[in-house]
Amino acid sequence: MFKGFINYVKGAYDELMNHVVWPKWDEVYKMTIVVSVFSAIFSIFLFFVDYIFRTILKYYYNIVKN
């Protein structure tokens, strides 16, 4: 049982170290900036959508309540 697990770990390590093509640091840096900017823009968009729906629901509930 442990022999199979040890072979699995050795195989996974070999795969990660010798067969995976890792990106260069400048590419990682650029993609991190792209993801960060997109996340910020998307969160601002979601904030405004939430604000609009909240305002509409408050208006609706005030009409129904009265």
C-alpha positions as CSV (number, residue, x, y, z in Angstrom):
1,M,0.0,0.0,0.0
2,F,2.7,2.5,1.0
3,K,4.8,1.5,-2.0
4,G,2.1,2.6,-4.4
5,F,1.7,5.9,-2.6
6,I,5.4,6.5,-2.6
7,N,5.5,5.8,-6.4
8,Y,2.6,8.2,-6.9
9,V,4.4,11.0,-5.0
10,K,7.6,10.3,-6.9
11,G,5.8,10.4,-10.2
12,A,3.9,13.6,-9.3
13,Y,7.2,15.2,-8.3
14,D,8.9,14.1,-11.5
15,E,6.0,15.4,-13.6
16,L,6.0,18.8,-11.9
17,M,9.8,19.3,-12.1
18,N,10.6,17.8,-15.5
19,H,7.5,17.9,-17.7
20,V,5.5,21.0,-16.7
21,V,6.3,24.2,-18.6
22,W,6.3,26.9,-16.0
23,P,5.6,30.5,-17.2
24,K,8.4,33.1,-17.0
25,W,8.2,35.6,-14.1
26,D,7.4,38.6,-16.4
27,E,4.5,36.7,-17.9
28,V,3.2,35.8,-14.4
29,Y,3.5,39.5,-13.3
30,K,1.6,40.7,-16.4
31,M,-1.2,38.2,-16.0
32,T,-1.5,39.0,-12.3
33,I,-2.0,42.7,-13.2
34,V,-4.6,41.8,-15.8
35,V,-6.5,39.6,-13.3
36,S,-6.3,42.3,-10.6
37,V,-7.6,45.0,-12.9
38,F,-10.4,42.8,-14.2
39,S,-11.4,41.8,-10.7
40,A,-11.6,45.4,-9.6
41,I,-13.7,46.4,-12.6
42,F,-16.0,43.5,-12.1
43,S,-16.5,44.2,-8.4
44,I,-17.3,47.8,-9.2
45,F,-19.8,46.7,-11.8
46,L,-21.4,44.3,-9.2
47,F,-21.6,47.1,-6.7
48,F,-23.6,49.2,-9.0
49,V,-25.9,46.4,-10.0
50,D,-26.5,45.6,-6.4
51,Y,-27.2,49.3,-5.6
52,I,-29.7,49.5,-8.5
53,F,-31.5,46.3,-7.4
54,R,-31.6,47.4,-3.8
55,T,-33.0,50.8,-4.8
56,I,-35.7,49.2,-7.0
57,L,-36.7,46.7,-4.2
58,K,-36.9,49.5,-1.6
59,Y,-39.2,51.5,-3.9
60,Y,-41.3,48.4,-4.7
61,Y,-41.7,47.5,-1.0
62,N,-42.6,51.0,-0.1
63,I,-45.4,50.9,-2.7
64,V,-46.6,47.5,-1.6
65,K,-46.4,48.5,2.1
66,N,-48.6,51.6,1.6
